């Protein structure tokens, strides 16, 4: 079971108090984008073994969205961070590199 | 004018390891806005008569209080009869702010769990660490109670005050009475 800390209200709780919101940092392409771009935005998802970034909502608590970085094999949570960002914070990425050298996820590494 | 009644007519169960009872009608106002804005703070504290709560805390005195619900939401408690006047006051103070105040008194039910087994009863139902050194009087927690959302705080040691949706009042009462049934003590917090 995942134990997540909500960065918004500071509560640490287990998975059932939250709601998963799918993959994080999806990029939507604006008007005039190609069909390939749109297809990628709509359908193409990562399915990694290891480091993964997701969106979560503190559904039974403060009700706010946030991002979480975790490992899909060990369920280790590397950290959670604000939803108001387009990429994982540098310190979190460094922390993941320490534990999982040479990790890569989409354009991040 | 119809007579306001609580969801379960003041139901209570006293024979278990903790006493469960439905509270009398409680005035509740949802306040949303910028919690750091001075106008908002002033409106909240003057309407409730208590201090602003810190993050994750509640300041409650008798039937008046402020509970921290989320970074942009407070739950204001006041006597049931005083909701109309309090709400009008808040609207007046916040007329120029981007904020929201709504009377939710009749959308909620409130329960009180008290007695030596109170912590244990709550622990059985909520995914929260309620160890005596982790959850103390003054803290406020929104969480899940079995299958429904609930929020609670401790007015004093061994007493929990629970707020839930009124439509789920019977479910919550049944949960609490089953969790508190006689002989169901696990003794998890006893030395």
Interface residues (C-beta under 8 A of the other chain):
Chain A: X8 X9 X10 X11 X13 X14 X16 X17 X60 X61 X62 X63 X64
Chain B: X55 X56 X69 X70 X71 X73 X127 X128 X141 X142 X143 X144 X149
